[in-house]
Each structure stands twice: as C-alpha cells, then as structure tokens.
C-alpha cells in the first residue's frame, strides 16, 4: 500500500499496524497545518480589505471585486467537481500502487478543466467589450475582464492541483502554495505598488500574479510526489467512475454556493440592508471556530477514500469519532463565548449591530449543530455517494428557501438565523442516518461525555464570574472574560482526563515536552 515519506513523496509500503495507529495523528497534523494556512490567509485578507478600498475608492474597488468574482465564478463552474474527484481517486490508486491510473487521473482531472478554462478565457477576452457593456453596463470594465480572462486558467489549475496534491495525503504543500505564498505575494506587491499609486488594473494583475505563483509551486510539489515525466500512453483513466462521482459533486457544490448567497439576497429583498450587515457579521463570527472543523475534514478526506476502498471499517469509524470529538472540543469555547457575551462581541462592530444579539446566538447553535454531527458529508462524498450529497443539498436548499420566505418578512434577520439553524438540523440528521444505514458508522461514543461535562463546567464558572465582575465598555475586559472561559474549559477537560486515543494523538503531535500532562489527571 502507499504512504508518504518524510520529504512528502509517495512510497509503496507493506501494510502495518504502525501506519494504522498513525492515521489519526496524520489527520490531526494535516488539519492543524490547514488551519494555520487558513488563519494566515484570513489575516492577509483583512490587511488587503483594509488597504485596497482606501487606495482605490468605492467605484474602482467595486470594479476590482467584480473582476475577482468573474474569475471565481467561472473557475468554479469549469472545474466541474474534478478537484474533489482527484482527492478521492488518487488516494485510492496511490494506496493500491496503481501508477497507470494515478497518472491517468492526474492528466484527466487537471487537464480537462484547463482545456475548458482556456476556451472560456479566449471567449471572455474576445467578447470582453460586449460583456462589459451588456452585463456590467460600463465599457470601462472591458480591459479588466481581459486581464481576468488570462487569470481564469491559472485559478482553475490551482484548484485542481490542490486536489491532486491532497490525493497524495499531503496537506502541507497546498498550505504553503495557496494559503501562505499566494496571499503573502499579494500583500507585498500591493504594499510596493501602493507607494507609487495603486490603480484597479494593478490590483487585478497582482491577484493574477498570486494565482500564477501558486499554480507553479503546486506543479513543482506534485512532481515531487509523483514524477510527471511519464508518457501519456502509460495513463489509464476510469472515466465512467470519475464522471459518476464528479457530476453530482459539482451540482451539489453549486447548490451549496447558491444556498449560501440566496439567503443574503432574500434578507436584502424581504428584510433590510441593515439585516444583511448584521447577518453577515453574525455568520462570520461563528465561522472562527468552524475553521478547525473544516480543516480536519479536508485532511481526513483522502484517508476516508483509502479506508473505504480497503474496507477497513473499524479504522474509518475511529477517524469519524475521534475527529468529530476534537472538532467539538475546539469549537465549544467559541460557541460558549457567543452565547455568554453576544452583546459585548457585537458592540465591537458598533451600536448598529447590537440588535443582532438573538441572531448571533441562534447562528452559534447552527454552527455547533454542524460541528457536533461530524464529517458525515465528507464521508458520503469520499466513499462515492455523491448522488446522495446532491439530494441532500437540494433538500437543504428547498428547506432554506421555504423558511426564509416565510420567516424573514415577519422576523427579519432572526428569521434568517432560525432558517439557517433548521437547515443545519435537517441536513446533518439526514447525513448521520445515511452514513449509519449505508456504512454502519456512528459519530459518537462514550468518550464524548467528558467534553460535554467540561463545557457545562466552563459555562457555569464563567457565568458566575461575569456576574461578580461584569463586562463594561472596555474591549480588554471582554478579552479577559473570554480568556477565562478558554482556560477553565481546557483545565476542566484535563481534570476529567483525556482518553487513550486522545493521549496518543497529543503525544505524537506535541512530543515528550508535554507528556507529563497525560500520565495522571492534573
């Protein structure tokens, strides 16, 4: 079977108990690496969002965003879900040691979107003035669309190459290329050009340079994992299997994008612009802790595909439960902060946002439901049940549309939050049932009791602490209370004692420096 050597290359090794025991550690490390990358990317986004609008002004910044949205939307469509297919099928073929199908999957999964993207790129470049005039009603957008058309194949290549590299169970290389190098290049170039005078064309070109550098780095890394100097004639492609997986996955992804955006549009049309701002802030606040959950899911996907292919149900169950528990542990403090201090947290953004307290609390519960129900969606996807994923997303979109239309006119942003919570409950309950019925996997076990008890202890202690020492208008006081919350939760968890699987994971990740924490309960 296949594993990764220290330099990240793929090797063919015999099956071993050591590798089985190390899978959880690899998932945790991969999730941690991905999380670090996401945090760095988010920091650079904040910096860019602070600098660029002030240098460009509202009109040029709007043109900049339209150019980037054009690239993002067209690239997402042209990829056709093959980025997910690359993760699943490469994980399986590398595990089997099947070099011919590995090579064929890379060629098809990366090559087809690139060819289609090039056709779209040429079309957009050729008709840029017509598109600018008829779609954006401003012919001055045409030169920006021409530059955007050149960037589209680069963006597509970046997305598919990330899928290919992750198929080799490597999370480090995509983080370096896409989450660190690319945004860092953008920030540096924007800073340099800002000295001379940043214009909208400069900003779009800088975005393209970042995409180019990421794509080149990913090609280099993929070649390290799997030498690309192989004759095309040596490639074999399971075309029917890839298409069967990719088409429903692609459609399900579009449903997700549509559901995420249609809710904001409905708030704007049925509610108010203020409601849009409040809902967006509440949603973004609850995504802070959610990043770890999504990072763990990303890291686990190739292992899920491999274990399902090898019919190692016990190992798959273990990853399902332990990853789910650690996602809960990381997210609970963020959830408790949202329900304990909603007024103070929203006050950071200004008085106009304080009317969103109830919406923030409801959105916190929605985020917790999504996390605590585990990676059922990722398991369905990586085990090949993409038609079920599509059906689930259609169901989620339908429930969202009905509830939003019914609730937003009457309750505004609170109605939108209730709709989001209901969708999360329905979607995740269905996923749990499907995974259990099809694969006989369940996301919970007795070890979940300790994180739940730790969260109840933390809530009670910090609630009493906030009564004795109320938070006033100073931000530092909010930070103190939130810090106490995190510390009490962590200490409570350690006092209750980590389970053997958790101890093994932390030992392997943290090393011997913290081993004393796990010999006995503190």
Rosetta blueprint (number, residue, H / E / L):
1 X L
2 X E
3 X E
4 X E
5 X L
6 X L
7 X L
8 X L
9 X L
10 X E
11 X E
12 X E
13 X L
14 X L
15 X L
16 X L
17 X H
18 X H
19 X H
20 X H
21 X H
22 X H
23 X H
24 X H
25 X H
26 X H
27 X H
28 X H
29 X H
30 X H
31 X H
32 X H
33 X H
34 X H
35 X H
36 X H
37 X H
38 X H
39 X H
40 X H
41 X H
42 X H
43 X H
44 X H
45 X H
46 X H
47 X H
48 X H
49 X H
50 X H
51 X H
52 X H
53 X H
54 X H
55 X H
56 X H
57 X H
58 X H
59 X H
60 X H
61 X H
62 X H
63 X H
64 X H
65 X H
66 X H
67 X H
68 X H
69 X H
70 X H
71 X H
72 X H
73 X H
74 X H
75 X H
76 X H
77 X H
78 X H
79 X H
80 X L
81 X L
82 X H
83 X H
84 X H
85 X H
86 X H
87 X H
88 X H
89 X H
90 X H
91 X H
92 X H
93 X H
94 X H
95 X H
96 X H
97 X L
98 X L
99 X H
100 X H
101 X H
102 X H
103 X H
104 X H
105 X H
106 X H
107 X H
108 X H
109 X H
110 X H
111 X H
112 X H
113 X H
114 X H
115 X H
116 X H
117 X H
118 X H
119 X H
120 X H
121 X H
122 X H
123 X H
124 X H
125 X H
126 X H
127 X L
128 X H
129 X H
130 X H
131 X H
132 X H
133 X H
134 X H
135 X L
136 X L
137 X L
138 X L
139 X H
140 X H
141 X H
142 X H
143 X H
144 X H
145 X H
146 X H
147 X H
148 X H
149 X H
150 X H
151 X H
152 X H
153 X H
154 X H
155 X H
156 X H
157 X H
158 X H
159 X H
160 X H
161 X H
162 X H
163 X H
164 X H
165 X H
166 X H
167 X H
168 X L
169 X L
170 X L
171 X L
172 X H
173 X H
174 X H
175 X H
176 X H
177 X H
178 X H
179 X H
180 X H
181 X H
182 X H
183 X H
184 X H
185 X H
186 X H
187 X H
188 X H
189 X H
190 X H
191 X H
192 X H
193 X H
194 X H
195 X H
196 X H
197 X L
198 X L
199 X L
200 X H
201 X H
202 X H
203 X H
204 X H
205 X H
206 X H
207 X H
208 X H
209 X H
210 X H
211 X H
212 X H
213 X H
214 X H
215 X H
216 X H
217 X H
218 X H
219 X H
220 X H
221 X H
222 X H
223 X H
224 X H
225 X H
226 X L
227 X L
228 X L
229 X L
230 X L
231 X L
232 X H
233 X H
234 X H
235 X L
236 X L
237 X L
238 X L
239 X H
240 X H
241 X H
242 X H
243 X H
244 X H
245 X H
246 X H
247 X H
248 X H
249 X H
250 X H
251 X H
252 X H
253 X H
254 X H
255 X H
256 X H
257 X H
258 X H
259 X H
260 X H
261 X H
262 X H
263 X H
264 X H
265 X H
266 X H
267 X H
268 X H
269 X H
270 X H
271 X L
272 X L
273 X H
274 X H
275 X H
276 X H
277 X H
278 X H
279 X H
280 X H
281 X H
282 X H
283 X H
284 X H
285 X H
286 X H
287 X H
288 X H
289 X H
290 X H
291 X H
292 X H
293 X H
294 X H
295 X H
296 X H
297 X H
298 X H
299 X H
300 X H
301 X H
302 X H
303 X H
304 X H
305 X H
306 X H
307 X H
308 X H
309 X H
310 X L
311 X L
312 X L
313 X H
314 X H
315 X H
316 X H
317 X H
318 X H
319 X H
320 X H
321 X H
322 X H
323 X H
324 X H
325 X H
326 X H
327 X H
328 X H
329 X H
330 X H
331 X H
332 X H
333 X H
334 X H
335 X H
336 X H
337 X H
338 X H
339 X H
340 X H
341 X L
342 X H
343 X H
344 X H
345 X H
346 X H
347 X H
348 X L
349 X L
350 X L
351 X H
352 X H
353 X H
354 X H
355 X H
356 X H
357 X H
358 X H
359 X H
360 X H
361 X H
362 X H
363 X H
364 X H
365 X H
366 X H
367 X H
368 X H
369 X H
370 X H
371 X H
372 X H
373 X L
374 X L
375 X L
376 X H
377 X H
378 X H
379 X H
380 X H
381 X H
382 X H
383 X L
384 X L
385 X L
386 X H
387 X H
388 X H
389 X H
390 X H
391 X H
392 X H
393 X H
394 X H
395 X H
396 X H
397 X H
398 X H
399 X H
400 X H
401 X H
402 X H
403 X H
404 X H
405 X H
406 X H
407 X H
408 X H
409 X H
410 X H
411 X H
412 X L
413 X H
414 X H
415 X H
416 X H
417 X H
418 X H
419 X H
420 X H
421 X H
422 X H
423 X H
424 X H
425 X H
426 X H
427 X H
428 X H
429 X H
430 X H
431 X H
432 X H
433 X H
434 X H
435 X H
436 X H
437 X H
438 X H
439 X H
440 X L
441 X L
442 X L
443 X L
444 X L
445 X L
446 X L
447 X L
448 X H
449 X H
450 X H
451 X H
452 X H
453 X H
454 X H
455 X H
456 X H
457 X H
458 X H
459 X H
460 X H
461 X H
462 X H
463 X H
464 X H
465 X H
466 X H
467 X H
468 X H
469 X L
470 X L
471 X L
472 X L
473 X L
474 X L
475 X H
476 X H
477 X H
478 X H
479 X H
480 X H
481 X H
482 X H
483 X H
484 X H
485 X H
486 X H
487 X H
488 X H
489 X H
490 X H
491 X H
492 X H
493 X H
494 X H
495 X H
496 X H
497 X L
498 X L
499 X L
500 X H
501 X H
502 X H
503 X H
504 X H
505 X H
506 X H
507 X H
508 X H
509 X H
510 X H
511 X L
512 X H
513 X H
514 X H
515 X L
516 X H
517 X H
518 X H
519 X H
520 X L
521 X L
522 X L
